[in-house]
Amino acid sequence: MSHESLVSRLGRRVRFGIIGGGLDSVIGETHLLALRVDGLADIVAGAMSIDPQVADASAAALLIDTSRRYPTWQDMLAAEPAREDGVDAVVVITPPQFHAEISAAFLEAGIHVLCEKPLTSTLEQAENLARVAEESDAMFTVTHCYTGYPMVREARELVRSGALGRITLIEGQFAAGDPGVLREPEDPTKRHWHFKPSSMGKAVVLGEVGSHAHNIVEYVTGQRVTEVTAQLTTVAERREIYDNAYLTLRFGGGAVGRLWASFVAAGNDHGLAFSIYGDEGALKWEQESPEYLWLYRPGQAATRIARALDSTSEQSRAATRIRPGHPEGYLMAFANIYRDFFSAVLLKLLGEDPSTALQTLPTAQDGLSTMRLIDAAVRSNDEQVPVTFNTQPLASLEN
């Protein structure tokens, strides 16, 4: 599928709106860089901050027309569907407690939604949003950006092909410890929302970094976590949330495993990695060395699998933009999420099946799976017992 040809066939790019992600946002600039890479969308509208002055300045910086610089997302929702040139899709880059209400409202208006992780701030919100996404004709995706890496998609295809045999052990971690997360600021008013219980309770570490570790191991293995035993602790002085989580897991496919999420792994710049073991071999990948995936087989030399080689899978090659020997990195992985999402929107606008573009993207059900894990982990920690929870899609439970 030629992504550029979709634009040519439709005769225009996706009309795109941004909610949050303004000049005061930590991740907003990364989104802006990633969504521009392939030239598949035009940013035409924005409600980019809860601060009206920041919202206006942020939209002005993107040359958004003054009539489409909205002070609130509600204003944007009221105006855009009534326009002949209204937005086709939006991205929601706000704290998680706002994801459910905003995303559901735009989905119900028939506007496609790309939403930051974690899916929501509570399990109840996640279940409600997943229902709306399931019932809507509009499409919904969660921006678990690390699934855009070619070598993550290669790992997924190797597991699916049976290259590791029966999956037995699954380990994931996102253990950061850079100065921005390691300690509390001297001035409590400068504390980022990531470190406030108001965003999603005390278990923010599981939403902010643990959600990526959880999502990536489920993405690669195709197995859902079904049971968790959790130890959640607070290490940094004056911190109001848990900042380290050790989870022991059972998976629906029979594997067991562990997940480590942390803000206090001092000296770690990033810390996202996974190890997948089967009875015939293992795979290991680290986000800080993303160009390579390591395959291990008992009694044999380790195999380094490099990005962009003809021997890699079709899914991996499709996520590759630059020839071997030229590192791509994080922004191109993030851009793959946007490229796949915009391609799905373009196919939908052309009246064609978007499923090919959607098959690589994290879904509302994936986001719901993480929220189920977080809810169960908190209960496990509070009660000091293992907690088993359901993993079935909502439709399956209601039929």
C-alpha positions as MATLAB code, in Angstrom:
seq = 'MSHESLVSRLGRRVRFGIIGGGLDSVIGETHLLALRVDGLADIVAGAMSIDPQVADASAAALLIDTSRRYPTWQDMLAAEPAREDGVDAVVVITPPQFHAEISAAFLEAGIHVLCEKPLTSTLEQAENLARVAEESDAMFTVTHCYTGYPMVREARELVRSGALGRITLIEGQFAAGDPGVLREPEDPTKRHWHFKPSSMGKAVVLGEVGSHAHNIVEYVTGQRVTEVTAQLTTVAERREIYDNAYLTLRFGGGAVGRLWASFVAAGNDHGLAFSIYGDEGALKWEQESPEYLWLYRPGQAATRIARALDSTSEQSRAATRIRPGHPEGYLMAFANIYRDFFSAVLLKLLGEDPSTALQTLPTAQDGLSTMRLIDAAVRSNDEQVPVTFNTQPLASLEN';
ca = [
       0.000    0.000    0.000;
       1.411    3.382   -1.038;
       0.567    5.889    1.663;
       1.178    8.815   -0.682;
      -1.185    7.377   -3.292;
      -4.009    7.423   -0.741;
      -3.620   11.198   -0.478;
      -3.536   11.510   -4.254;
      -6.653    9.394   -4.657;
      -8.599   11.328   -2.030;
      -7.333   14.644   -3.351;
      -6.379   16.011    0.056;
      -4.664   15.162    3.306;
      -6.354   14.143    6.559;
      -7.791   17.179    8.335;
      -6.371   16.819   11.809;
      -7.062   18.446   15.169;
      -4.963   18.513   18.350;
      -6.358   18.446   21.881;
      -3.643   19.227   24.421;
      -0.021   18.982   23.353;
       0.586   22.735   23.521;
       3.701   24.717   24.328;
       3.393   23.651   27.981;
       3.267   19.922   27.133;
       6.100   17.444   27.789;
       5.224   15.173   24.847;
       3.461   17.597   22.501;
       6.505   18.517   20.403;
       7.295   14.827   19.876;
       3.779   14.267   18.530;
       4.136   17.244   16.186;
       7.419   15.952   14.806;
       6.090   12.413   14.334;
       2.820   13.343   12.647;
       4.590   15.554   10.091;
       7.041   12.913    8.859;
       4.910   11.427    6.078;
       2.876   14.475    5.059;
      -0.420   12.610    5.315;
      -2.269   15.197    7.434;
      -2.772   18.923    7.817;
      -3.185   20.379   11.305;
      -6.267   22.543   10.902;
      -7.692   22.912   14.419;
      -6.534   22.855   18.006;
      -7.599   23.138   21.645;
      -4.069   22.853   22.907;
      -4.091   23.772   26.594;
      -6.408   24.395   29.529;
      -4.719   27.799   29.751;
      -6.458   29.938   27.065;
      -3.342   32.031   26.425;
      -1.152   28.959   25.983;
      -3.830   27.350   23.785;
      -3.931   30.379   21.501;
      -0.149   30.768   21.347;
       0.310   27.055   20.622;
      -2.210   27.108   17.777;
      -0.726   30.316   16.407;
       2.715   28.673   16.315;
       1.214   26.015   14.032;
      -0.397   28.681   11.818;
      -3.866   27.372   12.642;
      -6.519   29.817   11.448;
      -7.756   32.096   14.225;
     -11.317   30.792   13.807;
     -10.108   27.285   14.659;
      -7.979   28.080   17.720;
     -10.311   26.821   20.417;
     -10.063   27.655   24.133;
     -11.603   24.284   25.101;
     -12.140   20.910   23.526;
     -15.890   21.399   24.010;
     -15.737   24.466   21.768;
     -13.840   22.460   19.196;
     -16.370   19.631   19.305;
     -19.271   22.068   18.931;
     -17.778   23.777   15.888;
     -15.836   21.246   13.816;
     -18.577   18.726   12.880;
     -20.688   21.606   11.553;
     -17.969   22.754    9.177;
     -17.816   21.519    5.613;
     -14.053   21.248    6.079;
     -14.216   19.929    9.662;
     -11.605   17.628   11.161;
     -11.537   13.977   10.144;
      -9.538   12.935   13.203;
      -8.023   14.234   16.429;
      -5.249   13.310   18.810;
      -5.855   13.551   22.577;
      -2.664   14.593   24.418;
      -4.011   15.413   27.872;
      -3.568   13.936   31.364;
      -5.316   10.531   31.565;
      -8.260   11.638   33.702;
      -9.571   13.536   30.650;
      -9.029   10.857   27.994;
     -12.337    9.037   28.394;
     -14.681   12.014   28.210;
     -12.885   13.703   25.320;
     -12.322   10.560   23.255;
     -15.866    9.282   23.689;
     -17.344   12.643   22.711;
     -15.377   12.823   19.460;
     -16.024    9.167   18.607;
     -19.750    9.722   19.086;
     -19.480   12.672   16.683;
     -17.985   10.328   14.070;
     -14.454   11.716   14.376;
     -11.529    9.262   14.498;
      -9.396    9.401   17.651;
      -5.749    8.765   18.446;
      -5.350    8.852   22.232;
      -2.298    9.070   24.475;
      -1.659    6.294   26.965;
      -2.720    5.134   29.483;
      -6.202    4.694   28.086;
      -7.878    6.399   31.068;
      -7.326    7.048   34.776;
      -9.726    4.360   36.107;
     -10.938    0.927   35.069;
     -14.558    2.104   34.969;
     -13.622    4.889   32.543;
     -11.679    2.404   30.424;
     -14.615    0.010   30.179;
     -16.943    2.825   29.164;
     -14.541    4.175   26.548;
     -13.877    0.694   25.138;
     -17.646    0.239   24.705;
     -17.954    3.539   22.878;
     -14.999    2.681   20.633;
     -16.453   -0.742   19.896;
     -19.853    0.684   18.962;
     -18.582    3.666   16.981;
     -18.031    3.692   13.239;
     -15.090    5.997   13.936;
     -11.685    4.419   14.610;
      -9.748    4.548   17.868;
      -6.059    3.903   18.557;
      -3.801    4.255   21.604;
      -0.365    5.822   21.056;
       1.831    3.081   22.460;
       4.614    4.485   20.306;
       7.205    1.785   20.974;
       5.144   -0.732   19.005;
       6.153    1.278   15.938;
       9.747    0.050   16.085;
      10.592   -2.341   13.220;
      12.364   -4.731   15.599;
       9.378   -4.840   17.959;
       7.200   -5.806   15.028;
       9.835   -8.326   13.962;
       9.735   -9.875   17.440;
       5.960  -10.123   17.194;
       6.168  -11.919   13.861;
       8.854  -14.319   15.122;
       6.691  -15.286   18.090;
       3.693  -15.754   15.795;
       5.752  -17.928   13.454;
       6.620  -20.306   16.284;
      10.334  -19.498   16.163;
      10.578  -19.667   19.970;
       8.329  -22.686   20.368;
       5.866  -22.571   23.268;
       6.189  -19.272   25.135;
       7.040  -19.976   28.766;
       8.537  -16.843   30.385;
       7.745  -13.181   29.686;
       9.639  -10.263   31.226;
       9.113   -6.556   30.611;
      10.462   -3.446   32.243;
      10.339    0.319   31.979;
      12.678    1.433   34.736;
      13.742    5.056   34.434;
      15.937    7.041   36.787;
      16.925   10.289   35.102;
      16.928   13.520   37.142;
      13.484   14.510   35.898;
      11.787   11.546   37.586;
      14.216   10.417   40.265;
      13.468   13.121   42.853;
      10.690   15.473   43.839;
      11.257   19.174   43.068;
      12.111   21.418   46.013;
       9.046   23.496   45.168;
       5.955   21.210   45.326;
       4.072   23.564   42.984;
       6.485   22.551   40.210;
       5.526   18.873   40.515;
       4.399   17.487   37.138;
       0.984   15.791   36.966;
       2.794   12.477   36.475;
       3.648   12.654   40.161;
       0.261   13.712   41.496;
      -2.316   11.170   42.695;
      -5.034   13.344   41.121;
      -4.161   11.990   37.655;
      -4.880    8.298   38.347;
      -4.398    7.544   42.019;
      -1.176    6.481   43.703;
      -0.276    3.931   41.007;
       0.711    6.540   38.419;
       3.995    4.724   37.794;
       2.007    1.848   36.286;
       0.097    4.188   34.010;
       2.966    6.396   32.941;
       5.747    3.836   32.365;
       4.311    0.465   33.362;
       1.635    0.744   30.684;
       4.309    0.701   27.967;
       6.087   -2.336   29.454;
       2.791   -4.189   29.817;
       1.530   -3.270   26.375;
       4.733   -4.207   24.583;
       4.948   -7.725   26.049;
       1.277   -8.380   25.273;
       1.775   -6.910   21.782;
       4.756   -9.134   21.037;
       3.487  -12.377   22.603;
      -0.260  -12.111   21.968;
      -0.874  -13.267   25.563;
      -2.927  -11.303   28.080;
      -1.979  -11.060   31.746;
      -4.593  -12.882   33.847;
      -3.127  -12.762   37.379;
      -0.867  -10.362   39.231;
       0.929  -10.259   42.573;
       2.112   -6.699   43.152;
       4.541   -4.868   45.398;
       4.136   -1.101   45.032;
       6.482    1.181   46.968;
       7.441    4.843   47.344;
      11.193    5.463   47.353;
      11.731    9.179   46.699;
      11.379   11.513   49.673;
       8.260   13.719   49.821;
       6.624   11.792   46.947;
       2.866   11.230   47.121;
       2.644    8.320   44.686;
       4.189    4.880   44.277;
       7.353    5.229   42.230;
       8.440    1.587   41.970;
       6.380   -1.479   41.060;
       7.385   -5.128   40.963;
       4.685   -7.351   39.462;
       4.702  -11.144   39.237;
       2.404  -12.266   36.433;
       0.525  -15.179   34.936;
      -0.539  -15.047   31.297;
      -3.561  -16.550   29.562;
      -1.398  -18.565   27.180;
       0.291  -20.417   30.030;
       3.414  -18.300   30.450;
       4.554  -16.731   33.711;
       6.539  -13.545   34.020;
       7.535  -10.323   35.698;
       7.069   -6.622   35.063;
       9.139   -3.827   36.593;
       8.028   -0.197   36.380;
      10.072    2.500   38.081;
      10.908    6.175   38.324;
      13.787    5.525   40.734;
      16.210    3.247   38.864;
      18.927    5.862   39.381;
      21.111    6.384   36.328;
      18.813    4.716   33.805;
      18.130    7.149   30.988;
      15.054    5.304   29.746;
      14.815    1.636   30.668;
      12.242    0.001   28.374;
      13.141   -3.593   27.490;
      11.647   -7.062   27.128;
      12.814  -10.676   27.188;
      10.577  -13.407   25.768;
      11.479  -17.056   26.383;
      10.074  -20.141   24.709;
      11.021  -23.790   24.962;
      13.059  -23.419   21.734;
      14.741  -20.042   22.273;
      14.465  -16.433   23.422;
      14.217  -12.855   22.136;
      15.608   -9.738   23.816;
      15.221   -6.062   22.857;
      16.123   -2.745   24.486;
      14.658    0.623   23.474;
      18.021    2.334   23.833;
      19.506   -0.016   21.195;
      16.400   -0.308   19.042;
      18.014   -1.218   15.723;
      18.760   -4.762   16.860;
      16.775   -7.720   18.139;
      18.661  -10.620   19.691;
      17.629  -14.247   19.097;
      19.057  -16.895   21.420;
      18.895  -20.661   20.924;
      20.149  -23.295   23.392;
      23.698  -24.375   22.605;
      24.074  -21.927   19.690;
      25.685  -18.556   19.179;
      23.320  -15.617   19.617;
      21.909  -14.114   16.424;
      21.707  -10.343   16.032;
      18.769   -9.427   13.793;
      19.211   -5.992   12.206;
      16.521   -3.691   10.894;
      15.841   -3.317    7.145;
      17.320   -6.619    5.981;
      15.476   -8.653    3.354;
      15.435  -11.620    5.732;
      13.165   -9.789    8.198;
       9.380  -10.042    8.141;
       7.060   -8.063    5.908;
       5.647   -6.202    8.943;
       9.132   -5.214   10.074;
      10.186   -4.054    6.608;
       6.969   -2.061    6.207;
       7.880   -0.137    9.372;
      11.377    0.582    8.030;
      12.081    3.814    6.181;
      15.876    4.032    5.921;
      18.319    1.507    4.469;
      20.533   -0.661    6.710;
      23.341    1.043    8.600;
      21.481    4.339    9.021;
      19.761    4.422   12.440;
      16.099    5.435   12.481;
      15.252    5.710   16.151;
      12.388    6.823   18.336;
      10.834    9.524   16.160;
      10.482    7.208   13.180;
       8.888    4.562   15.416;
       6.419    7.157   16.680;
       5.855    8.314   13.098;
       4.891    4.747   12.149;
       1.957    4.956   14.569;
       0.789    8.149   12.885;
       1.399    6.794    9.386;
      -0.659    3.677   10.050;
      -3.419    5.703   11.735;
      -3.595    8.313    8.958;
      -3.550    5.556    6.320;
      -6.540    3.938    8.036;
      -8.372    7.289    8.075;
      -7.626    7.864    4.394;
      -8.872    4.380    3.494;
     -12.037    4.997    5.514;
     -12.609    8.322    3.726;
     -12.177    6.528    0.393;
     -14.833    4.004    1.428;
     -12.312    1.169    1.611;
     -11.387   -1.389    4.272;
      -8.895    0.124    6.772;
      -8.096   -3.160    8.519;
      -4.686   -3.602    6.868;
      -3.501   -0.287    8.285;
      -5.106   -0.945   11.672;
      -3.645   -4.413   12.261;
      -0.366   -3.101   13.689;
      -1.927   -0.495   16.003;
      -2.795   -0.756   19.717;
      -6.554   -0.799   20.260;
      -9.032    0.253   22.937;
      -9.071   -3.381   24.084;
      -5.284   -3.220   24.516;
      -5.671   -0.073   26.592;
      -8.424   -1.707   28.621;
      -6.150   -4.690   29.294;
      -3.597   -2.363   30.889;
      -6.225   -0.659   33.035;
      -7.427   -4.076   34.234;
      -3.854   -4.916   35.214;
      -3.380   -1.616   37.089;
      -6.653   -2.065   38.987;
      -5.725   -5.640   39.932;
      -2.171   -4.644   40.912;
      -3.447   -2.004   43.333;
      -5.826   -4.516   44.900;
      -3.062   -7.096   45.133;
      -0.731   -4.639   46.826;
      -3.403   -3.455   49.263;
      -4.552   -6.971   50.196;
      -1.142   -8.696   49.833;
      -2.622  -11.501   47.737;
      -2.509  -12.547   44.068;
      -5.442  -11.133   42.092;
      -6.960  -12.873   39.066;
      -8.946  -10.787   36.615;
     -10.846  -11.276   33.362;
      -9.206  -10.600   30.004;
     -12.164  -11.062   27.682;
     -13.237   -8.289   25.290;
     -16.319   -6.489   26.549;
     -18.439   -7.820   23.707;
     -17.572  -11.376   24.714;
     -18.663  -10.725   28.299;
     -21.959   -9.190   27.268;
     -22.992  -11.835   24.722;
];
